[in-house]
Amino acid sequence: MEQKNKNALIGGLLAVVFVMAVGYAAFATQLNITGTASITSNWHVGFDTDRTSDLVPTAGLSGAAEPTGSISFDGDQSATLTANFQQPGDKIVFTLTIENTGSLDATLGTPSITMSNGSSGDGGLSVTSQSGNIKFTVSNPVSSSLVANTGTTTMTVTAEFVNKELSSSTNESATATITINATQD
């Protein structure tokens, strides 16, 4: 009797395995996915090159000729600032507008600065670089977050004739290139 039960049990297990194999084969089919996908977002954070006249010169001595400056752009990621000074104490404050015209939110980091003599600025809350008697200081942007398509903020760059030991008029010039550092949120 025991042998009969064992044979029945083995036969039943084989039948279950057979049913499972047939069931798996019936449901196992190859899935083919066809179609295309496209990305419609774009990334674009840069200086607003239409706002090029935002500079305020301050003469170091009362009644002296004001310093002059100019802003030019290499694309819209870098701004080149030129400062021409007459005497120690002269200063020019440049205000640069940064805009996000892309469809992705952005975060601005510390900008980089390179001066005409090849020196680069250091990081931190502001970036400073000096060439001879002229120092450029770039303050981080007012806001570090730029909303897609509408976000704007400003950055201030101060150029100064810093050698206070010179007492007479002397013409000095320097150029600094400011480059935006932005990442996607």
C-alpha atoms as one frame of an Amber mdcrd trajectory, in Angstrom:
protein
   0.000   0.000   0.000   2.801   2.317   0.845   4.422   1.824  -2.551   1.129
   2.706  -4.238   0.917   6.009  -2.339   4.485   6.898  -3.233   3.843   6.244
  -6.915   0.664   8.331  -6.805   2.498  11.162  -5.082   5.345  11.116  -7.611
   2.835  11.027 -10.482   0.937  13.974  -8.982   4.113  16.038  -8.597   5.110
  15.311 -12.189   1.652  16.399 -13.347   1.959  19.683 -11.397   5.407  20.365
 -12.894   4.030  19.619 -16.372   1.079  22.002 -15.878   3.415  24.722 -14.601
   5.744  24.302 -17.600   2.829  24.531 -20.041   1.456  27.575 -18.180   4.810
  29.351 -18.229   5.228  28.679 -21.946   1.754  30.047 -22.607   2.410  33.298
 -20.756   6.072  33.824 -21.701   5.981  35.992 -24.802   8.459  38.447 -26.246
   7.583  42.095 -25.682   8.586  44.505 -28.455   8.411  48.236 -27.784   8.670
  50.573 -30.747   8.492  54.343 -30.895  10.581  57.449 -30.385  11.233  59.793
 -27.500  12.458  63.357 -27.542  13.741  65.787 -24.938  12.197  69.215 -25.210
  14.081  71.007 -22.430  17.015  73.329 -23.047  19.767  74.822 -20.893  20.740
  78.457 -21.218  22.135  80.651 -18.453  24.176  83.686 -19.468  24.789  87.401
 -19.173  22.079  89.671 -20.542  24.247  91.230 -23.262  21.691  93.988 -23.921
  22.521  95.580 -20.561  26.046  96.835 -21.217  25.968 100.380 -19.834  25.587
  99.583 -16.136  28.786 101.122 -14.734  29.322 103.880 -12.176  32.732 105.652
 -12.125  33.979 107.488  -9.014  37.010 109.809  -9.123  39.510 109.375  -6.304
  40.058 113.107  -5.851  37.425 115.790  -5.938  37.437 117.698  -9.240  39.632
 115.123 -10.984  38.687 113.449 -14.260  36.454 110.419 -13.808  37.782 106.975
 -14.647  36.332 105.223 -17.680  35.346 101.635 -18.281  33.732  99.330 -20.778
  32.022  95.940 -20.929  32.209  93.509 -23.831  30.936  89.953 -24.134  32.422
  86.775 -25.588  29.156  84.976 -26.246  27.051  85.343 -23.132  29.039  83.208
 -20.674  31.967  85.624 -20.254  32.098  89.382 -19.776  35.307  91.343 -20.286
  35.563  94.497 -18.186  38.115  97.208 -18.890  38.938  99.915 -16.360  40.985
 103.033 -17.142  42.045 105.072 -14.113  43.594 108.521 -13.716  44.784 108.383
 -10.082  44.808 106.336  -6.886  41.392 106.051  -5.275  39.525 105.867  -8.611
  36.825 103.229  -8.692  34.287 101.811 -11.164  31.341  99.632 -10.123  30.013
  97.395 -12.912  26.590  95.730 -12.569  26.054  92.674 -14.772  22.671  91.016
 -15.239  22.506  87.217 -15.483  19.438  85.578 -16.975  18.036  82.079 -17.369
  16.285  81.778 -20.740  16.360  77.976 -20.727  13.581  75.657 -19.612  15.497
  74.228 -16.624  16.014  75.861 -13.216  19.625  76.792 -12.442  21.873  77.457
  -9.463  24.734  79.945  -9.753  28.071  79.187  -8.146  31.058  81.427  -7.516
  32.095  83.059 -10.809  35.674  82.906 -12.042  37.823  85.936 -12.816  40.952
  86.142 -14.961  42.911  89.358 -15.337  44.928  90.588 -18.296  48.199  89.537
 -16.641  46.950  85.944 -16.379  46.165  85.934 -12.650  43.013  84.216 -11.444
  40.829  85.069  -8.486  40.247  83.105  -5.325  36.890  81.678  -4.194  34.703
  82.398  -1.204  31.925  84.931  -0.788  33.584  87.120  -3.402  36.352  86.673
  -5.955  39.279  89.118  -6.002  42.162  89.443  -8.427  44.799  92.155  -8.613
  47.134  93.198 -11.409  49.639  95.853 -10.411  47.744  98.763  -8.889  44.288
  97.651 -10.054  42.077  95.237  -8.168  38.833  93.646  -9.383  36.372  92.228
  -6.843  33.404  90.161  -8.022  30.557  89.763  -5.541  28.495  86.619  -5.848
  25.151  87.101  -7.591  22.304  88.603  -5.554  20.347  85.353  -5.915  21.895
  81.944  -6.507  18.695  80.383  -7.905  17.375  81.232 -11.348  13.922  80.008
 -12.313  13.544  78.628 -15.837  12.578  81.129 -18.571  12.179  84.095 -16.204
  14.979  84.111 -13.659  17.356  87.074 -13.519  19.841  88.306 -10.948  22.686
  90.799 -10.823  26.381  90.532 -10.029  28.538  93.470  -8.958  32.167  93.881
 -10.032  34.222  96.649  -8.447  37.455  97.812 -10.098  39.740  99.997  -7.946
  43.033 101.822  -8.284  44.394 100.624  -4.931  47.932 101.993  -4.637  47.394
 104.821  -2.144  51.124 105.610  -2.025  51.049 107.236  -5.446  50.081 110.863
  -5.007  50.258 112.212  -8.514  48.087 111.512 -11.518  49.029 108.435 -13.450
  47.080 106.512 -16.045  46.568 102.806 -15.365  44.391 100.263 -17.131  43.476
  96.641 -16.570  41.128  94.092 -18.047  39.328  91.256 -16.255  37.198  88.465
 -17.719  34.324  87.211 -15.556  32.873  83.783 -16.370  29.542  82.418 -15.104
  29.469  79.171 -13.148  25.967  77.609 -13.222  24.564  74.142 -12.609  21.188
  72.545 -13.248  18.843  72.199 -10.262
